[in-house]
Amino acid sequence: MSGERIYFENGFMVLDLHACTREEARAVLDAQIPHASVPQLKIIHGFNQGHSLRDLVRGSYRHKRISRRSPGLNDGVTIYYLK
């Protein structure tokens, strides 16, 4: 993956997908979610460059470890709650 950044912040594992294409973002999610050792993931997808990543993260992306998802405090963030 070329554009993602992965780091920890305030108890969250953060996946920053700003610079990713939709396909790259899906690959990052597929690679990171199975191995996440935290109960919540903060996904930063942005919102100023269109809605493709937001729509993927909030809507069409599915993984068996995601129990629910909720919008973050701004429109460019989504929180995944993991099983």
N, C-alpha and C positions, 0 to 999 in steps of 0.2 A: 504494500500500500504506500502511496506516496504522500498523501495529504493529511493523514490522521495524526492526532496527538493523544497519547494516553497518559494520564497522571492521576494522582489522588489529591482530594481537596475536601476538608471538613467531613471526613468519614465516607465520602463518595468516591467511587472509581469514576473518573470522567473520561468519556470518549468524545473528543473534539473532532467532528467530521466536516468542519467548515470547507476545507479545500478539497474534499473528496467528490468524485462523481457518484452517482447513485449506485453503480456497480461496485465501486471501491468501498462505499459505506456499507453495503450489504456484506461484503467480504470481511470487513473489520468486525461488524456485529457477529457474524457467524464464527469468527475466530476467537473473540473475546468473551462472549456470553457464557459458553460452556465452562470456562475456566475461572470466571469471576468468583472471588472469595468474599464478596460483600453482598449484603441484601438489597442494595439499591445501586443503580447505575444512573449517572447523570449524562445524558446524551446532548451534546451541543451541536445543533444542525444549522443554526442561523435562520434568518428569515428575510434578509434584504436582497438576496440573490435569487429569489424565486422560492417556490414551495415544494420542489421535487424531493429534497432530503426530508423536509418536515413531513410530507405525505407518506414517505417510506417509513420513517421512524414512528410516526403516530398512527399510521393506518395499515399499510399493507404488509409490513414486516412481522413475521411470526416466529416464535421460538418456544419450545416447550418449557423453558425456565422462566419465561415472563408470566407472572401471575396477574399483573395489571400495569397500566401506564397512566401517567398523568402529566399535564402541561407543567412546566416549570414556572418560575416567577416572571419570566419574559417569554415572548412567543418563539424565541430561538432555542428553547431548551425543553426537553422531555425527560421525565424520570421513569425508569423501568424498575419495578419491584420484582425481585427474583424469588423463585421457589428454592 
